[in-house]
Amino acid sequence: MNKHRNNKEVKVRTILIASAVIIFFAVAGVAAIFYGFNPNNAFVKKTAEVLHLPAASIGTRFVTVAELDRDLESVKKFYESQDFSKVGMRVDFSTSDGQKRLKIKERRLLNKLIENRIIERLAAERGIVITERMAEDNVDRELERYGNGEGVRENLARLYGWDMDDFVEKIVKPDIYREELEKNMKETDEEYVKAEKKIRQVQDELKNKVDFAEVAKKYSEGESAGSGGELGWFSADQVAPQIAVIAFLMKKGEQSDIIETPYGFHIIQVDDMKTEDGVEKIKVKQILVRTKNFPDWLLEKQKSMQIRVFMKDYAWNSESSEVEFKNEEMRNFEADLDNNSADDASVIF
């Protein structure tokens, strides 16, 4: 009786082991075909999605093939659901060039998904947690950015095939993670904190009626420091937009509050204003305190991470810190497309 039971157990174990070996080799086979040849085969692609094969890894975090494919389908649906011919533009992914354009979209989506994982990882390392409640509280704010709430819901389904859960996962949560991480960076990065302390010292001296040019020579890190911050005449399109929206509402002789741009912290003084050939211009001085902006800080952080891209057509460029095409022809095609396709909506949007 015991011998019969033992034989039965051995058979069951043998079957289980054999099944596991078969499954392992089947998975390995699909992975080898997918990563090695990237075939345009529905069965292989679907199997890759079901198996959650990674398209890229960021340490122990992954971007899956399924996630990338779903997002690419949403992008494709967006273009195919609209008639760009009404504005004299075209989108056609069915041609050979169209397939290349879609491949460019895939590359850029993969970059964005990798960036999202990097931000999530950095946020986790700093104890930043995005709860469902935080996401829900921010849904209305995000909907307002895209237009009328109910109209946005209808457009999400029509243009992208998304429901509100998709909107939260793909738009709301990534935005919150980015905002919270940037806030944390500004509170903890030594270089940033030092620069903010310096610009506030500048502001205090200006409030005490110290001459602007004198303060500029003392503190400004811009090239104009030696001339007391003198920048000359500018129109609105010749200065950083963060400065333009404030400067062109100021009065002659007025000094601004602290303005932050990608270059650092600025305080400006409008010395004069005029209209020349119908264009408003202002003459300004500035005090600039340079600091690391969030994109530069993020780039520095991701350069120190181990990032791998598994898909056949792409490679991770550790210098530029982005996914790039392995194929030189595709790199050249994308560069040419960016520079010479003013009528191609797939490039503009």
C-alpha positions as CSV (number, residue, x, y, z in Angstrom):
1,M,0.0,0.0,0.0
2,N,2.8,2.4,1.0
3,K,4.8,1.4,-2.1
4,H,1.8,2.1,-4.3
5,R,1.3,5.6,-2.6
6,N,5.0,6.4,-3.0
7,N,5.0,5.4,-6.7
8,K,1.9,7.6,-7.2
9,E,3.7,10.6,-5.5
10,V,6.8,10.1,-7.6
11,K,4.6,10.1,-10.8
12,V,2.8,13.3,-9.7
13,R,6.2,15.0,-8.9
14,T,7.6,13.9,-12.2
15,I,4.5,15.3,-14.1
16,L,4.8,18.6,-12.1
17,I,8.5,18.9,-12.8
18,A,8.0,18.0,-16.5
19,S,5.2,20.6,-16.8
20,A,7.3,23.2,-15.1
21,V,10.2,22.5,-17.5
22,I,7.9,22.7,-20.5
23,I,6.4,26.0,-19.3
24,F,9.9,27.4,-18.6
25,F,11.1,26.5,-22.1
26,A,7.9,27.8,-23.7
27,V,8.3,31.1,-21.9
28,A,12.0,31.2,-22.7
29,G,11.1,30.5,-26.4
30,V,8.6,33.2,-26.6
31,A,11.0,35.7,-24.9
32,A,13.8,34.7,-27.3
33,I,11.6,35.2,-30.3
34,F,10.2,38.4,-29.1
35,Y,13.5,40.0,-27.9
36,G,15.6,38.5,-30.7
37,F,13.3,39.2,-33.6
38,N,10.5,41.5,-32.4
39,P,8.1,39.8,-34.9
40,N,4.9,41.4,-36.0
41,N,3.0,38.3,-35.0
42,A,-0.2,38.7,-33.0
43,F,0.2,35.4,-31.1
44,V,3.8,36.2,-30.0
45,K,3.0,39.8,-29.0
46,K,-0.1,38.7,-27.1
47,T,1.9,35.9,-25.3
48,A,4.6,38.5,-24.4
49,E,1.9,40.7,-22.9
50,V,0.3,37.9,-20.9
51,L,3.7,36.8,-19.6
52,H,4.4,40.5,-18.5
53,L,7.7,40.5,-20.4
54,P,9.6,43.7,-19.5
55,A,10.3,46.2,-22.2
56,A,12.8,47.9,-19.8
57,S,14.0,47.7,-16.3
58,I,14.9,50.5,-13.8
59,G,16.6,48.6,-11.0
60,T,13.9,46.4,-9.7
61,R,11.1,48.3,-11.4
62,F,9.8,47.5,-14.9
63,V,8.0,48.9,-17.9
64,T,6.2,45.9,-19.4
65,V,5.6,45.2,-23.1
66,A,1.9,45.1,-22.4
67,E,1.9,48.6,-20.9
68,L,3.9,50.0,-23.8
69,D,1.6,48.3,-26.4
70,R,-1.5,49.6,-24.7
71,D,-0.2,53.2,-24.6
72,L,0.9,53.0,-28.2
73,E,-2.6,51.7,-29.2
74,S,-4.1,54.7,-27.4
75,V,-1.8,57.1,-29.3
76,K,-2.6,55.5,-32.6
77,K,-6.3,55.7,-31.8
78,F,-6.0,59.4,-31.0
79,Y,-4.6,60.1,-34.5
80,E,-6.9,57.8,-36.3
81,S,-10.0,59.2,-34.7
82,Q,-9.5,62.7,-35.9
83,D,-9.6,64.4,-39.3
84,F,-6.4,66.5,-39.5
85,S,-7.1,67.2,-43.2
86,K,-9.4,70.0,-42.1
87,V,-6.3,71.9,-40.9
88,G,-4.2,70.9,-43.9
89,M,-2.3,68.2,-42.0
90,R,-2.0,64.4,-42.5
91,V,-1.5,61.3,-40.4
92,D,-1.2,57.9,-42.1
93,F,0.4,55.0,-40.2
94,S,-0.4,52.4,-42.8
95,T,2.5,53.3,-45.2
96,S,6.1,52.3,-44.8
97,D,6.9,55.8,-43.6
98,G,3.8,55.7,-41.4
99,Q,5.1,52.6,-39.6
100,K,8.3,54.4,-39.0
101,R,6.4,57.4,-37.5
102,L,4.6,55.0,-35.2
103,K,7.9,53.4,-34.2
104,I,9.1,56.9,-33.2
105,K,6.0,57.3,-31.1
106,E,6.8,54.0,-29.4
107,R,10.4,55.1,-28.6
108,R,9.2,58.3,-27.1
109,L,6.5,56.5,-25.1
110,L,9.1,54.1,-23.7
111,N,11.2,57.1,-22.7
112,K,8.3,58.6,-20.9
113,L,7.3,55.4,-19.1
114,I,10.9,54.9,-18.0
115,E,11.0,58.4,-16.6
116,N,7.7,57.7,-14.7
117,R,9.3,54.7,-13.1
118,I,12.4,56.7,-12.2
119,I,10.3,59.3,-10.5
120,E,8.3,56.7,-8.7
121,R,11.5,55.1,-7.4
122,L,13.0,58.4,-6.3
123,A,9.7,59.3,-4.6
124,A,9.6,55.9,-2.8
125,E,13.2,56.4,-1.6
126,R,12.1,59.7,0.0
127,G,9.0,58.3,1.6
128,I,6.6,59.9,-0.8
129,V,3.4,57.9,-1.2
130,I,0.5,58.8,-3.5
131,T,-2.7,57.5,-1.9
132,E,-6.0,56.8,-3.7
133,R,-7.4,59.8,-1.8
134,M,-4.7,62.1,-3.1
135,A,-5.4,60.9,-6.6
136,E,-9.1,61.4,-6.3
137,D,-8.6,64.9,-4.9
138,N,-6.5,65.8,-7.9
139,V,-8.8,64.4,-10.6
140,D,-11.0,67.5,-10.8
141,R,-8.0,69.7,-11.1
142,E,-6.6,67.6,-13.9
143,L,-9.9,67.5,-15.7
144,E,-10.1,71.3,-15.6
145,R,-6.8,71.4,-17.4
146,Y,-8.2,69.4,-20.2
147,G,-11.6,71.2,-20.4
148,N,-15.1,70.5,-19.2
149,G,-15.2,67.5,-16.9
150,E,-18.0,65.5,-18.6
151,G,-16.7,66.4,-22.0
152,V,-13.2,65.2,-21.1
153,R,-14.6,61.8,-20.0
154,E,-16.3,61.4,-23.4
155,N,-13.2,62.5,-25.2
156,L,-11.0,60.1,-23.2
157,A,-13.1,57.2,-24.4
158,R,-13.4,58.4,-28.0
159,L,-9.8,59.6,-28.6
160,Y,-7.8,57.2,-26.4
161,G,-10.1,54.3,-25.4
162,W,-9.6,55.3,-21.7
163,D,-11.9,55.3,-18.8
164,M,-11.4,57.4,-15.6
165,D,-9.2,54.7,-14.0
166,D,-6.9,54.9,-17.0
167,F,-6.9,58.7,-16.7
168,V,-5.9,58.5,-13.1
169,E,-3.1,55.9,-13.7
170,K,-1.7,57.5,-16.8
171,I,-2.1,61.3,-16.1
172,V,-3.1,62.1,-12.6
173,K,-0.8,59.9,-10.6
174,P,2.4,60.6,-12.7
175,D,1.7,64.3,-12.4
176,I,1.3,64.1,-8.6
177,Y,4.5,62.0,-8.2
178,R,6.4,64.6,-10.3
179,E,5.0,67.5,-8.3
180,E,5.7,65.9,-4.9
181,L,9.2,64.8,-5.9
182,E,10.0,68.3,-7.2
183,K,8.7,69.8,-4.0
184,N,10.9,67.4,-2.0
185,M,14.0,68.2,-4.1
186,K,13.5,71.9,-3.5
187,E,13.3,71.3,0.3
188,T,16.3,69.0,0.5
189,D,18.8,69.6,-2.3
190,E,21.7,71.6,-0.8
191,E,22.5,73.5,-3.9
192,Y,18.8,74.6,-4.4
193,V,18.4,75.5,-0.7
194,K,21.6,77.6,-0.8
195,A,20.5,79.4,-4.0
196,E,17.1,80.2,-2.5
197,K,18.7,81.6,0.6
198,K,20.9,83.8,-1.5
199,I,18.1,85.3,-3.6
200,R,16.1,86.1,-0.5
201,Q,19.1,87.9,0.9
202,V,19.1,89.9,-2.4
203,Q,15.5,90.6,-2.0
204,D,16.0,91.9,1.6
205,E,18.7,94.3,0.5
206,L,16.5,95.6,-2.3
207,K,13.7,96.2,0.2
208,N,16.1,98.2,2.3
209,K,16.5,100.5,-0.7
210,V,20.0,99.4,-1.7
211,D,20.7,100.4,-5.3
212,F,19.7,97.7,-7.8
213,A,22.9,97.9,-9.8
214,E,25.0,97.7,-6.7
215,V,23.2,94.6,-5.5
216,A,23.5,93.1,-9.0
217,K,27.3,93.6,-9.0
218,K,27.5,92.0,-5.5
219,Y,25.2,89.0,-6.0
220,S,24.2,88.3,-9.6
221,E,25.7,85.2,-11.3
222,G,24.6,86.3,-14.8
223,E,26.9,87.7,-17.4
224,S,25.4,91.2,-16.9
225,A,26.6,91.4,-13.3
226,G,29.6,93.5,-14.1
227,S,27.3,96.2,-15.7
228,G,25.0,96.2,-12.7
229,G,22.6,93.7,-14.2
230,E,21.9,95.8,-17.4
231,L,20.3,93.6,-20.1
232,G,19.0,96.2,-22.5
233,W,15.8,96.2,-24.5
234,F,13.5,93.1,-25.0
235,S,10.2,92.1,-26.5
236,A,8.0,89.5,-24.8
237,D,9.2,86.7,-27.1
238,Q,12.9,87.4,-26.3
239,V,12.8,86.5,-22.6
240,A,11.8,83.4,-20.6
241,P,8.0,83.1,-20.5
242,Q,8.1,83.0,-16.7
243,I,9.6,86.5,-16.8
244,A,7.6,87.8,-19.7
245,V,4.2,87.3,-18.1
246,I,5.3,89.4,-15.1
247,A,7.7,91.9,-16.7
248,F,5.2,93.3,-19.3
249,L,2.6,94.0,-16.5
250,M,5.1,96.0,-14.5
251,K,5.5,99.8,-14.4
252,K,8.6,101.8,-15.2
253,G,11.0,101.7,-12.2
254,E,9.2,98.8,-10.6
255,Q,11.1,95.7,-9.2
256,S,9.7,92.2,-9.4
257,D,9.3,89.6,-6.7
258,I,11.5,86.5,-7.0
259,I,10.9,84.8,-10.4
260,E,11.9,81.2,-10.9
261,T,12.9,79.9,-14.4
262,P,14.9,76.9,-15.6
263,Y,18.0,79.1,-15.3
264,G,17.5,79.9,-11.6
265,F,16.1,82.7,-9.5
266,H,15.6,86.2,-10.9
267,I,14.7,89.6,-9.7
268,I,14.2,92.2,-12.4
269,Q,13.8,95.9,-12.6
270,V,12.0,97.7,-15.5
271,D,14.0,100.8,-16.3
272,D,12.1,101.9,-19.3
273,M,9.4,100.9,-21.9
274,K,8.4,101.7,-25.4
275,T,6.5,100.6,-28.5
276,E,8.6,100.1,-31.6
277,D,7.0,99.1,-34.9
278,G,3.9,98.1,-33.0
279,V,5.9,95.8,-30.6
280,E,6.1,96.5,-26.9
281,K,9.6,96.5,-25.5
282,I,11.0,96.9,-22.0
283,K,14.5,97.9,-20.8
284,V,15.5,95.7,-17.8
285,K,18.1,95.0,-15.3
286,Q,18.3,91.6,-13.6
287,I,19.9,89.8,-10.7
288,L,20.3,86.1,-11.4
289,V,21.1,83.4,-8.9
290,R,21.7,80.1,-10.7
291,T,20.4,76.9,-9.4
292,K,19.8,73.3,-10.5
293,N,16.3,73.0,-12.0
294,F,14.2,69.9,-11.5
295,P,14.8,68.3,-15.0
296,D,18.5,68.7,-14.6
297,W,18.4,67.2,-11.1
298,L,16.3,64.3,-12.4
299,L,18.7,63.7,-15.2
300,E,21.6,63.6,-12.8
301,K,19.8,61.1,-10.7
302,Q,18.8,58.8,-13.5
303,K,22.3,58.7,-14.9
304,S,23.4,57.0,-11.7
305,M,20.7,54.3,-12.1
306,Q,21.0,50.9,-13.8
307,I,18.6,51.0,-16.7
308,R,18.2,48.3,-19.3
309,V,16.1,48.2,-22.5
310,F,15.3,44.7,-23.7
311,M,13.5,45.4,-26.9
312,K,15.4,44.5,-30.1
313,D,15.1,47.9,-31.9
314,Y,16.2,50.0,-28.9
315,A,19.2,50.7,-26.7
316,W,19.7,52.8,-23.6
317,N,22.1,55.7,-24.1
318,S,23.7,56.3,-20.7
319,E,25.2,59.6,-21.9
320,S,22.0,61.2,-23.1
321,S,20.0,59.1,-20.6
322,E,17.3,58.1,-23.0
323,V,16.1,55.3,-25.2
324,E,17.5,55.5,-28.8
325,F,17.1,53.6,-32.0
326,K,19.9,51.0,-32.7
327,N,19.3,51.5,-36.4
328,E,21.1,54.6,-37.8
329,E,18.5,54.8,-40.6
330,M,15.7,55.2,-38.0
331,R,17.8,57.8,-36.1
332,N,18.3,59.8,-39.3
333,F,14.6,59.4,-40.3
334,E,13.5,60.8,-36.9
335,A,15.9,63.8,-37.1
336,D,14.7,64.6,-40.6
337,L,11.1,64.3,-39.6
338,D,11.5,66.7,-36.7
339,N,13.1,69.3,-39.0
340,N,11.2,68.9,-42.2
341,S,7.6,67.9,-41.5
342,A,5.6,71.0,-40.7
343,D,2.4,69.4,-42.3
344,D,2.6,66.2,-40.3
345,A,0.3,66.2,-37.3
346,S,2.1,63.1,-35.8
347,V,5.2,65.3,-35.4
348,I,3.5,68.4,-34.1
349,F,1.2,66.8,-31.5
